[in-house]
């Protein structure tokens, strides 16, 4: 049974295990620092399909099937798939997972969707409503550009604050097993709005939500950032990461060297033209499932806070002059199911 800690934090009495995980990327992701961490790199951005949207659905299907292969389970042994993406009505997930026959919970949290999916799936497992569940999400550079900004053929200039939407997907299978890593806690984020109206400055729009969620977790638990090997956000990029550190410093929770951002980890900003870093649902999902969860399984990392952030916008309301609200959901991931959290090595 899940326990409340303070006003906002959920702690799991029986922390769910992340039994298997997988990540898929394309050519741009293969050229980055984490290129070797992907289960599959597809050089064809169409993924063998005839549209960008079908390509994204193909990514989701492939990454979930890869996770089930690694777990040695058929789809019939999974009670739920918690998934979402950036497309209208989450069609990337809907069409990608429709052939699996797994009960489906569609989610939208923009780039925070992977954390949202993990939290929702963990609560279902803790409540005994499911024994196994998949959490997954994806994004595609071309589908996101077409929906949120301009068609690629337009050739619009991107300002320095803009981020590059990852063509990537990540998925994890949760069960009640004993294999690390485990989900020990979570915080469901609240909507925060700094008043940003520039759709090319999403890092600044999301940073207040990340700061708010982290501050509530630290206040509820009495823990400090320095007790975690990493506090990983995604995807604030360069601009949002700087603002997050400033906001948390003002709250009395300096991040020091413990902070990393998936948008700055996936690409090499010196060699790849991604401006302020990476973004998209698939960015943080791929970094988590391809890079961070294996380190937690090995014990290289002991405790990690995964704080995925999302800009809750649509092109219609932005064009009407509305500001861009942000959201951030937190997942506490650990190599151990229980025990004290000692000072980390960061």
ROTORDREN-139762 format. One line per 5 residues: for each residue x, y, z of C-alpha. Coordinates in Angstrom, 1 decimal. Each point is the difference from the previous one (the first is absolute). Layout:
X/Y/Z | ...
END
This chain:
0.0/0.0/0.0 | 1.4/3.4/-0.9 | 0.6/2.4/2.9 | -0.2/3.8/0.0 | 3.1/1.9/1.2
-0.7/3.6/0.7 | -2.6/1.7/-2.2 | 1.1/-1.1/-3.5 | 2.4/-3.0/0.1 | -1.1/-3.7/-0.6
2.3/-2.7/1.5 | -0.6/-3.6/-1.1 | -0.1/-2.7/2.7 | 0.7/-2.6/-2.7 | 2.1/1.9/-2.6
-0.6/-1.3/-3.5 | 2.9/-1.4/-1.9 | 1.0/1.2/-3.4 | 0.5/-3.5/-1.5 | 1.0/1.0/-3.5
0.6/3.2/-1.9 | 0.9/1.0/-3.6 | 0.7/3.0/-2.1 | -0.2/0.7/-3.7 | 1.5/3.0/-1.9
0.9/1.2/-3.5 | 3.0/1.4/-1.7 | 0.3/3.3/1.9 | -0.2/-1.9/3.3 | 2.6/-2.5/-1.1
2.5/2.8/-0.6 | -0.4/1.3/3.6 | 2.0/-1.0/3.1 | -2.6/-2.7/0.9 | -0.1/-1.6/-3.4
1.2/-3.3/1.3 | -2.7/-0.2/2.6 | -2.9/-0.7/-2.4 | -1.4/-3.4/-0.5 | -0.7/0.9/-3.6
1.0/2.8/-2.3 | -2.1/0.4/-3.1 | 1.9/2.2/-2.6 | -3.2/0.4/-2.1 | -2.0/2.7/1.7
-3.1/-1.4/-1.6 | 0.5/-3.3/1.8 | -1.1/-1.7/-3.2 | -3.4/1.8/-0.1 | -1.5/2.5/-2.4
-0.5/2.9/2.5 | 1.7/1.5/3.0 | -3.0/-0.7/2.2 | 0.0/-3.7/-1.0 | 3.7/0.0/0.7
-0.6/1.1/3.6 | -2.6/-2.7/0.5 | 2.5/-2.5/-1.4 | 2.5/1.2/2.6 | -2.4/-0.6/2.9
-1.0/-3.5/-1.2 | 3.7/-1.0/-0.5 | 1.1/1.3/3.4 | -2.8/-1.7/1.9 | 0.6/-3.3/-1.9
3.7/0.3/0.8 | -0.8/0.4/3.7 | -2.2/-3.0/0.0 | 2.7/-2.0/-1.8 | 2.5/1.0/2.7
-2.5/-1.0/2.7 | -0.8/-3.3/-1.8 | -3.7/0.8/0.2 | -2.8/-0.1/-2.6 | -2.3/3.1/-0.1
-2.8/-2.1/1.5 | 1.9/0.0/3.3 | -0.1/3.8/0.3 | -3.1/1.5/1.6 | 0.6/3.6/-1.1
1.9/2.3/-2.3 | 0.3/3.6/1.3 | 1.1/2.1/-3.0 | -0.2/3.3/-1.7 | 1.8/2.4/-2.4
-0.1/3.5/-1.4 | -2.4/-0.5/-2.9 | -3.7/1.0/0.1 | -2.1/-2.7/1.8 | 3.3/-1.9/0.7
-0.3/-1.8/-3.4 | 3.7/-1.0/0.1 | -0.8/-2.3/3.0 | -3.6/-0.9/-1.0 | 1.0/-1.3/-3.5
3.3/-1.4/1.2 | -1.4/-2.2/2.8 | -3.4/-0.9/-1.6 | 1.3/-3.4/-1.3 | 1.3/-1.2/3.4
-3.4/-0.6/1.6 | 1.2/1.4/3.3 | -2.4/2.2/2.1 | 1.0/3.6/-0.8 | 0.0/3.1/2.1
0.8/3.0/-2.2 | 1.8/2.9/1.7 | 1.0/3.5/-0.9 | 2.6/1.9/2.0 | 2.0/1.3/-3.0
3.7/-0.7/0.7 | -0.8/-1.1/3.5 | -2.0/-3.0/-1.2 | 2.7/-2.7/0.8 | 0.0/1.0/3.7
-3.8/0.3/0.0 | -0.3/-3.5/-1.5 | 2.4/-1.5/2.6 | -1.9/1.6/2.9 | -3.4/-1.1/-1.3
1.2/-3.6/-0.7 | 1.7/-0.2/3.4 | -3.1/1.1/1.9 | -2.1/-2.7/-1.9 | 2.5/-2.6/1.0
0.2/1.1/3.6 | -3.8/-0.1/0.2 | -0.1/-3.5/-1.2 | -2.0/0.9/-3.1 | 2.8/-1.3/-2.3
2.9/-2.4/0.2 | 2.0/1.3/-3.0 | -0.2/3.2/-2.0 | 1.9/1.8/-2.7 | 0.8/3.7/0.1
1.1/1.5/-3.3 | 0.1/3.1/-2.1 | 1.6/1.4/-3.2 | 0.6/3.1/-2.0 | 1.1/0.7/-3.6
1.8/3.2/-1.2 | -2.1/0.2/-3.2 | -3.4/-0.6/1.6 | 0.7/2.5/2.7 | 1.2/2.7/-2.3
-3.0/-0.4/-2.3 | -2.5/0.1/2.9 | 1.5/2.6/2.3 | 2.1/2.3/-2.2 | 0.4/-0.1/-3.8
0.1/-2.6/-2.7 | 3.6/-1.0/-0.7 | -0.3/1.3/-3.6 | -0.5/3.5/1.4 | 3.6/0.3/1.1
-0.7/2.3/3.0 | 2.9/1.2/2.1 | 0.2/-1.4/3.5 | 1.1/2.5/2.8 | 2.8/-0.9/2.5
-2.6/-1.0/2.7 | -1.6/-2.6/-2.3 | 0.5/-3.7/0.7 | 0.2/-3.0/-2.3 | -2.8/-2.5/0.3
1.5/-3.5/0.3 | -1.0/-2.8/-2.4 | 0.0/-2.6/2.7 | -2.1/-2.2/2.2 | 0.4/-1.7/3.4
-2.0/-2.7/1.8 | 0.3/-1.8/3.4 | -1.9/-3.0/1.3 | -1.0/0.2/3.7 | -0.8/-3.0/2.2
0.1/-1.1/3.6 | 3.4/-1.7/-0.3 | 3.2/0.3/1.9 | 2.3/1.2/-2.8 | 1.3/3.5/0.2
-0.6/2.8/-0.6 | -3.1/0.8/2.0 | -2.5/2.9/0.2 | 0.1/1.1/3.6 | -2.0/3.3/-0.2
-1.7/2.5/-2.2 | -1.4/3.5/-0.1 | -2.8/1.0/-2.4 | 0.8/3.5/-1.2 | -2.2/3.1/0.1
-0.4/2.3/-3.0 | 2.3/3.1/0.2 | 0.0/2.9/-2.4 | 2.9/2.5/-0.2 | -1.9/2.0/-2.8
2.3/-1.1/-2.9 | -1.8/0.3/-3.3 | 2.9/-0.9/-2.3 | -0.5/-3.6/-1.2 | 3.8/-0.1/-0.8
0.9/0.6/3.7 | -1.6/-3.0/1.6 | 2.9/-0.6/2.4 | -0.9/3.3/1.8 | -3.7/-0.9/-0.1
0.6/-3.4/1.8 | 2.7/1.0/2.5 | -2.4/1.4/2.7 | -2.0/-3.3/0.0 | 3.2/-2.0/0.5
1.1/2.2/2.8 | -3.4/-0.2/1.7 | -0.2/-3.8/-0.2 | 3.6/-0.5/1.3 | -0.5/2.5/2.8
-3.2/-1.7/1.1 | 1.8/-3.4/0.0 | 2.9/1.2/2.1 | -2.3/1.8/2.4 | -2.2/-3.0/0.4
2.8/-2.6/0.5 | 2.7/2.1/1.8 | 2.4/-1.3/-2.6 | 2.5/2.3/-1.8 | 1.2/0.0/-3.7
3.5/-1.1/1.1 | -1.4/-3.3/1.3 | -0.7/-1.1/-3.6 | 2.5/-1.1/-2.5 | -1.8/2.1/-2.6
-3.0/2.3/-0.2 | -0.9/-0.4/-3.7 | -2.5/2.3/-1.7 | -1.3/-0.4/-3.6 | -0.1/2.0/-2.0
0.9/3.5/1.2 | 3.0/0.4/-2.3 | 2.6/2.7/0.6 | -2.3/2.9/0.8 | -2.4/-1.9/2.2
2.7/-1.8/2.0 | 1.6/3.4/0.9 | -3.3/1.3/1.1 | -0.8/-3.1/2.1 | 3.3/0.3/1.9
-0.8/3.6/0.8 | -3.5/-0.7/1.1 | 1.0/-2.9/2.3 | 2.9/2.0/1.4 | -2.6/2.6/1.1
-2.1/-2.8/1.6 | 3.0/-1.2/2.0 | 0.7/-3.1/-2.0 | 3.1/0.6/-2.0 | 0.7/-2.7/-2.6
3.7/0.4/-0.2 | 1.5/-2.7/-2.3 | -2.8/-2.5/0.5 | -2.1/1.3/-2.8 | -0.1/-1.2/-3.6
-2.5/0.6/-2.7 | -1.0/-2.6/-2.6 | -0.2/2.7/-2.7 | 3.7/0.8/0.6 | 1.0/-3.7/0.3
-1.4/-1.4/-3.2 | 1.8/2.3/-2.4 | 3.4/1.7/-0.3 | -0.8/3.7/-0.3 | 3.5/0.8/-1.2
-0.2/-2.4/-3.0 | -3.8/-0.3/-0.6 | -2.2/2.9/-1.0 | -2.6/-0.4/2.8 | 0.2/3.5/1.3
-1.1/-0.1/3.7 | -0.1/-3.8/0.1 | -2.4/-2.8/-0.5 | -3.7/-0.3/0.7 | -3.1/-2.1/-0.7
-1.6/-2.9/1.9 | 2.5/-2.4/-1.5 | 3.1/2.0/1.3 | -0.4/-0.7/3.7 | -1.5/-3.4/-0.6
2.9/-1.2/-2.1 | 2.6/1.5/2.3 | -1.7/-1.7/3.0 | -0.6/-3.4/-1.6 | 3.2/-0.2/-2.0
2.5/1.6/2.3 | -1.1/0.6/3.6 | -2.0/-3.1/0.8 | 2.9/-2.3/-0.9 | 2.3/2.0/2.3
-2.6/-0.4/2.8 | -0.3/-3.8/-0.7 | 3.8/-0.4/0.3 | 0.2/2.1/3.2 | 2.2/2.6/-1.6
-2.8/2.4/1.0 | -1.8/-0.7/3.3 | -2.7/2.7/0.1 | -1.3/2.3/-2.7 | -2.8/2.5/-0.4
-1.5/0.0/-3.5 | -2.0/3.2/-0.5 | -1.5/0.1/-3.5 | -1.3/3.4/-1.0 | -2.7/0.9/-2.5
-1.3/3.2/-1.7 | -3.8/-0.3/0.0 | -0.6/2.0/-3.2 | -1.8/-0.3/-3.3 | 0.7/1.9/-3.1
-3.5/1.5/0.1 | 0.2/1.6/3.4 | 3.6/1.2/-0.6 | -1.1/1.7/-3.2 | -2.8/1.7/2.1
2.7/1.5/2.2 | -0.4/-2.3/3.0 | 2.9/-0.8/2.2 | 1.5/-3.5/0.3 | -0.7/-1.9/3.3
2.6/-2.5/1.1 | -0.3/-3.3/1.9 | 2.6/-2.3/1.7 | -0.5/-3.5/1.5 | 2.6/-1.5/2.2
1.0/-3.7/0.3 | 2.4/-1.2/2.7 | 2.0/-2.9/-1.4 | 2.3/-2.1/2.1 | 2.3/-3.0/-0.2
-1.5/-1.3/3.3 | -3.6/-0.4/1.0 | 0.6/1.5/3.4 | 2.6/1.5/2.3 | 1.3/3.4/0.9
1.2/2.4/-2.7 | 3.6/0.9/0.7 | 2.0/2.9/-1.4 | 0.8/-0.6/-3.7 | 3.3/0.1/-1.8
-0.8/3.0/-2.1
END
